[in-house]
Amino acid sequence: SNPNTKLVVSSACSGVTNLLVELANGVQDQTHRSEILTKLAEIHNAVLDQLEDSTQAAAEVYTILDTVTSLAEAASIQASRKLTDHLVACGELMSTHLLTQLIRERGIAATRFDIREVLRTDSNFGKAEPELDSIRQLAKEKLIPLCQESVVITQGFIGSDAEGNTTTLGRGGSDYSAALIAEAVEASGLEIWTDVPGIYTTDPRIAPKASPIPEISFSEASEMANFGAKILHPSTLVPALRHDIPVFVGSSKEPEKGGTWIRHQVESSPLFRALALRCNQTMVTLRSAKMFHAYGFLARVFEILAKHKVSVDLITTSEISVSLTLDQTDTSGGAPQLPEAARIELEELCSVDVEHNLCLVALIGNNMSESKGYAKQVFGTLEDFNLRMICYGASPHNLCFLVHESVSKQAIQKLHTELFEG
């Protein structure tokens, strides 16, 4: 209903990507494979049945489902990351046929566009990196002229490399795609329509009295995304930040409830803005008496981690030990692992202790490193919890700590009651 909307980026229908990922992993059992394919058909038929004229959309969807069938059979013989990207991209390719027809039936001129013609990436299948200069040039040539004629419907999450192979940006990449495209076409705004009306002070499923935030800064929202707020993909805000494009987050189910604007400058910058929770954390603690008053120890540790492509998230140090958490850099799910080869090398240098089943609680706010007195309030609330690691000072926007996953939601609840419901 907004006449200023010129470009719509859609993800796959709900549940579709998970089914496609299962097929891509290689389903040997032909009966089970057929069951998954039937589910995929049912999900899309449920939408086709509600269209006034589904003829063209149905033909396009069934053609793609035929491709899915062939790719699934190939994956059952030999799975690969390249084949996986080709297969999981089919979700977005199908959903945009449905959405284009739906919008046309609402009386709006709409054109479906294959984003692989514009969103150029490298060939790192599964988590491809966008090539910004190419995207900008191709958008200028192919996308902007179309937007002047009608509303353009296109796909999130997917792109293509220089050879024309289909690539994906990683799970949760549709909002990132939208931000990249918004940057390329120099959009005046980016709206992300999801299933919740904006960003809340914390997850309302954990703390029922969580309240929506009308306006939040890019810095605060980036911290929230990085520390586990599922409403945004962590990379989403980067392209918007580069070009100062305001971002709106609202609910497609309840648009009348409004949402959250994310801007460079906001009117209010409270000390406490929100709480975020990120589970599946792995903490590695390295201890060695050789660290005492020594130099070069940490350099050697990070040299080993870099050699084995281990990305570090948080870190704290003492005289003879260092604790760090491992960053989740791919879309495989589960806790990140310390590779055995890295562990063996580290054990030549020091003792290595690895802990799982931890969650990271992050308190997001403003000017925290310059404010006095609140630490007593925060840690007093948490006096009954065993805090495994505390990180503070590197950023004025967060204070974060690790707790065991069994008490993580309780920690969020107590902090929210104390800091946000008073």
Sequence and secondary structure as in RCSB ss.txt:
>XXXX:A:sequence
SNPNTKLVVSSACSGVTNLLVELANGVQDQTHRSEILTKLAEIHNAVLDQLEDSTQAAAEVYTILDTVTSLAEAA
SIQASRKLTDHLVACGELMSTHLLTQLIRERGIAATRFDIREVLRTDSNFGKAEPELDSIRQLAKEKLIPLCQES
VVITQGFIGSDAEGNTTTLGRGGSDYSAALIAEAVEASGLEIWTDVPGIYTTDPRIAPKASPIPEISFSEASEMA
NFGAKILHPSTLVPALRHDIPVFVGSSKEPEKGGTWIRHQVESSPLFRALALRCNQTMVTLRSAKMFHAYGFLAR
VFEILAKHKVSVDLITTSEISVSLTLDQTDTSGGAPQLPEAARIELEELCSVDVEHNLCLVALIGNNMSESKGYA
KQVFGTLEDFNLRMICYGASPHNLCFLVHESVSKQAIQKLHTELFEG
>XXXX:A:secstr
  TT  EEEE   TTHHHHHHHHHTT   HHHHHHHHHHHHHHHHHHHTTSS  HHHHHHHHHHHHHHHHHHHHH
HH   HHHHHHHHTHHHHHHHHHHHHHHHHTT  EEE  GGGT BB S TTS  B HHHHHHHIIIIIHHHHTTS
EEEEESSEEE TT  EEE  TT HHHHHHHHHHHTT S EEEEESSSS BSS TTT TT  B SEEEHHHHHHHH
HTT TTS TTTHHHHHHTT  EEEEESS GGG EEEEESS S   SEEEEEEEEEEEEEEEE GGGTT SSHHHH
HHHHHHHTT  EEEEEE SSEEEEEE   SSS S     HHHHHHHHTTSEEEEEEEEEEEEEEESSGGG  SHH
HHHHHHTTTS   EEEESS TTEEEEEEEHHHHHHHHHHHHHHHH  
